[in-house]
Amino acid sequence: MSGWDELEAEPTAFEPDQDRVDLNLQMAKTFASAEGQKVLAWLREFYLEQPCWQPGSDSSLGVFREGQNSVVRDIENRIRKAKQR
């Protein structure tokens, strides 16, 4: 297939790679226990529910804090994706 033929091709269903699916399932399993739920709640409270930056602070603090927040968001998103399967 080349040129314009590719535009007329039938779309294929998106299949996430198995490593990503497996990691999502592992995250969900890790945080499914009562202890895991407590850890996840603590991560959310300690990182996500705190201000990323305060007036007078160095601006790089906001960038650093957003990086921390993105880790917690990634864990929560992976758990959500695993539950949707």
C-alpha positions, 0 to 999 in steps of 0.5 A: 500500500502506498500513496492514496491507497492508505487513506482508503484503508479500513481503520484497525481497532486500537490494541494497547500493548500487552506490557501496558495492560499488564502494568495497569492490572498490576497497579490495580491489584497492588492498590486493591487491598485495604492497605493499598487503598490507605496508601493511595489515599495518603498519596492523594492527600499528601501530594495532590491535595496540597498547593503546587506553588505558593506566592513568594516561592521559587517558580521551580517548586511548582514544576517539581510539585507537578511532577510529583502529582503526575505520578499519583495521577498516573497510578490512579489512571492505570487503576481506572483503565484496568477496571474498565477492561 
